[in-house]
């Protein structure tokens, strides 16, 4: 049975709504299921009516459970008497229920191009039935005939049900979480895929079985375990917002088993690979492909190597962020992830400029850029709509590493593997944890401890430690200004 017909049954040509009573309410309610005629032979009308009744019925079931668990003995007895005496399950105001049904039918027209007209007799009957004194559930008496109970159940009066598409939750998630634009796009893509597979589902009607089915479908579509984890994470986060707003009771995406991750593990460049990189045409012959964005081709890889900084942190540097303190030249680096988002759990870092970079003429390059007007250190880099300055450059660098230099190991992340190498060097040389953190920011789960709040490391101390890094004897003296005879402008 499909997801949207599980609450439907046919009696002759007419559709009826049918829902089972939860097992822990059987003794209270005194019957196993509720059945109500929907007064229509048109399935396109019956589906939204049944789904609406199902959502409201589930809401009432939850209210009944709460009433029984929180009430005293006398109250419990009153609830039991009331529920057994009459079985009216749903009571809505005329305008609310009618508007709800019309809203769902409008959506149904949109997603399935169902041609329903207001003058359709079946539609009129279904709508009129929903408005006529509220919607009630018939109860079978001893003779088997249906008797509708009309008196209300005050302590568990259901609220008007309003459903939320996942796409309608995205704005609330953005407002609460303030995510990066790149993350928003990932979530929107996940929602589009989910709603394309389950066009009839709302946050209030998604169940664990739907999530399990969705995961299996993603696997059948050939998505990697990592991609499935991201898709599931997006849906789970949006349903967490729905849970927070009390639109749903429990998040059906929680506790879902995901495929084991088999994704690649990023590794560092080896010294031998670094030697190949820095003896390639860009560094030896001065080649500057258009996509390499001028001197960004030369300096960004060297800066990532000798600072351990992220790609975006380097690409967004300005001439004003190259400073000198206590005779030590250093970079003021804002913690920016490669999605272009400022990392609020990290502070600005002062990273000394390695002696090798100075010998290569980096400070001379900065001076020339400042004299030309300053601003962006690499002015040919332009931000994309996600405010990433290095995205296009990163695409070129990836091609250069794999096609020109010939490093094709899939575990290599063309830009990020420099950061891995730098951190590996810090550990090889047994840097103190606070020194390592001062240079590269948070690594993995590391965070500041209480002692870090009582003082700052002096830049000269950091410079001494930083200049111990030699990448196991990597020789880049051929790039020194004295040997190269030029600055990179």
Residue pairs with C-beta under 8 A, 6 or more apart in sequence:
3 198
3 200
3 201
3 210
4 47
4 50
4 51
4 200
5 43
5 47
5 50
7 17
7 18
7 19
7 50
7 51
7 53
7 54
8 15
8 16
8 17
8 18
8 43
8 46
8 47
8 50
9 15
9 16
9 18
9 35
10 16
11 37
13 41
14 37
14 38
14 39
14 40
14 41
15 37
15 38
15 40
15 41
15 42
15 43
15 46
15 50
16 35
16 36
16 37
16 38
17 34
17 35
17 36
17 37
17 38
17 49
17 50
17 53
17 54
18 33
18 34
18 35
19 33
19 34
19 53
19 54
19 57
20 32
20 33
21 29
21 31
21 32
21 33
21 34
21 61
22 61
22 65
24 65
25 61
25 64
25 65
26 32
28 64
28 68
28 79
28 80
28 83
28 84
29 64
29 83
29 84
29 87
30 83
30 84
31 87
31 139
31 140
34 57
34 87
34 89
34 137
35 137
35 138
36 53
36 135
36 136
36 137
36 138
37 138
38 45
38 46
38 49
38 50
38 126
38 129
39 122
39 125
39 126
39 129
40 46
40 49
40 122
40 123
40 125
40 126
41 122
42 120
42 122
42 123
44 108
44 112
44 114
44 116
45 105
45 116
45 120
45 122
45 123
45 126
46 126
47 108
47 200
48 101
48 104
48 105
48 107
48 108
49 101
49 126
49 130
51 104
51 200
51 205
52 97
52 100
52 101
52 104
52 161
53 90
53 135
54 205
55 161
55 163
55 202
55 204
55 205
56 89
56 90
56 92
56 135
56 158
56 161
57 89
57 90
59 158
59 159
59 161
60 89
60 90
60 156
60 158
62 249
63 156
63 158
64 79
64 83
64 156
67 75
67 79
67 155
67 156
68 76
68 79
71 78
71 79
79 155
79 156
82 153
82 155
83 153
85 149
86 139
86 149
86 150
86 151
86 153
87 137
87 138
87 139
87 149
88 134
88 136
88 137
88 148
88 149
88 150
88 151
88 152
88 153
89 135
89 136
89 137
90 134
90 135
90 136
90 137
90 158
91 134
91 135
91 136
91 152
91 153
91 157
91 158
92 100
92 130
92 134
92 135
92 158
92 160
93 134
93 160
94 131
96 160
97 130
97 131
97 134
97 135
97 160
98 127
98 130
98 131
100 160
100 161
100 162
101 126
101 127
101 130
102 127
104 163
105 114
105 116
105 123
108 114
108 116
109 115
109 116
111 199
111 200
112 199
116 123
117 123
118 124
129 135
133 150
136 148
136 149
136 150
137 148
138 146
138 147
138 148
139 146
139 147
139 148
139 149
140 146
140 147
141 147
161 204
162 247
163 202
163 203
163 204
163 205
164 202
164 203
164 204
164 242
164 247
165 195
165 202
165 203
166 191
166 194
166 195
166 203
166 235
166 238
166 239
167 188
167 191
167 192
167 195
169 203
169 238
169 239
169 241
169 242
170 184
170 187
170 188
170 191
170 238
172 241
172 245
173 179
173 187
173 237
173 238
173 241
174 184
176 241
176 244
177 237
179 187
180 337
180 339
180 340
180 341
180 386
181 339
181 340
181 385
181 386
181 387
182 339
182 340
182 341
182 386
182 388
183 339
183 341
185 386
186 230
186 234
187 234
187 237
187 238
190 230
190 231
190 234
190 235
191 234
191 235
191 238
193 231
194 214
194 231
194 235
195 201
197 214
197 217
198 206
198 210
198 214
201 210
203 238
203 239
203 242
203 247
203 248
204 242
204 247
204 248
206 239
206 248
206 252
206 253
207 252
208 252
208 255
208 256
210 252
211 232
211 235
211 252
211 253
211 256
212 256
214 232
214 235
215 228
215 232
215 256
215 258
215 259
218 227
218 228
218 231
219 228
219 259
223 231
224 262
224 263
225 258
225 259
225 260
225 261
225 262
225 263
226 261
226 263
228 258
228 259
229 258
229 261
232 253
232 256
232 258
235 253
236 251
236 253
236 254
236 256
239 248
239 251
239 252
239 253
240 251
242 248
242 251
243 249
243 250
243 251
264 410
264 411
265 411
266 411
266 412
266 413
266 416
266 417
266 420
267 409
267 411
267 412
267 417
267 420
268 417
268 420
268 421
268 424
269 277
269 407
269 412
269 417
269 418
269 420
269 421
271 471
271 472
271 473
271 474
273 407
273 412
274 305
274 421
274 471
274 474
275 474
275 475
276 405
276 406
276 407
277 283
277 301
277 401
277 405
277 407
278 301
278 302
278 476
278 479
279 478
280 400
280 404
280 405
281 287
281 404
282 288
282 292
282 297
282 298
282 400
283 298
283 479
284 478
287 297
288 294
288 295
288 297
288 298
289 297
289 396
289 400
291 392
291 393
291 395
291 396
292 393
292 396
292 397
292 400
293 378
293 380
293 381
293 392
293 393
293 396
294 378
294 380
295 365
295 378
295 488
295 489
296 315
296 378
296 380
296 381
296 393
297 396
298 488
299 362
299 365
299 377
299 378
299 488
300 311
300 314
300 315
300 378
300 390
300 393
300 397
301 397
301 418
302 357
302 360
302 362
302 479
303 309
303 314
303 317
303 357
303 362
304 310
304 311
304 314
304 415
304 418
304 419
304 422
305 418
305 421
305 422
305 471
306 353
306 354
306 356
306 357
306 422
306 469
307 314
307 331
307 333
307 351
307 354
307 422
307 439
308 351
308 418
308 419
308 422
308 423
308 426
308 439
308 440
309 331
309 333
309 351
309 419
309 440
310 336
310 337
310 338
310 416
310 419
311 338
311 390
311 393
311 394
311 415
311 416
312 336
312 337
312 338
312 339
312 340
312 388
312 389
312 390
313 333
313 334
313 335
313 336
314 390
315 378
315 381
315 388
315 389
315 390
315 393
316 334
316 336
316 376
316 389
316 390
317 331
317 333
317 376
317 377
317 378
318 374
318 375
318 376
318 377
319 366
319 369
319 370
319 374
319 375
319 377
320 374
321 331
321 332
321 333
321 377
322 329
322 330
322 331
322 332
322 353
322 363
322 366
322 377
323 329
323 330
323 331
323 332
323 350
324 330
325 350
325 459
326 458
326 459
326 460
327 460
328 352
328 459
328 460
328 463
329 352
329 353
329 358
329 363
330 350
330 351
330 352
330 353
330 459
330 463
331 350
331 351
331 353
332 348
332 349
332 350
333 348
333 349
333 350
333 351
334 342
334 348
335 342
335 343
335 346
335 347
335 348
335 349
335 441
336 342
336 343
337 343
338 388
338 390
338 394
338 415
338 416
339 386
339 388
340 383
340 386
340 387
340 388
340 389
340 391
343 441
343 442
345 442
345 447
346 441
346 442
349 438
349 439
349 440
349 441
350 438
350 459
350 462
351 439
351 462
351 466
352 459
352 462
352 463
352 466
352 467
353 362
353 363
354 466
354 467
354 469
355 467
356 476
359 477
359 480
359 481
359 482
360 476
360 479
360 480
360 481
360 484
360 488
361 481
361 484
361 487
361 488
364 481
364 487
365 487
365 488
365 489
366 377
368 487
368 489
369 377
369 379
376 389
378 389
381 389
381 390
381 392
381 393
382 389
382 392
383 389
384 391
384 392
390 415
394 414
394 415
397 414
397 415
398 414
398 415
400 414
401 407
401 412
401 414
402 408
402 414
413 420
419 440
421 471
422 439
422 440
422 469
423 436
423 440
423 443
425 469
425 471
426 435
426 436
426 439
426 440
426 469
427 436
428 472
429 468
429 469
431 439
431 465
433 446
434 452
434 457
435 457
435 461
435 462
435 465
436 443
437 443
437 446
437 448
437 452
438 457
438 462
439 462
439 465
439 466
477 483
478 484
481 487
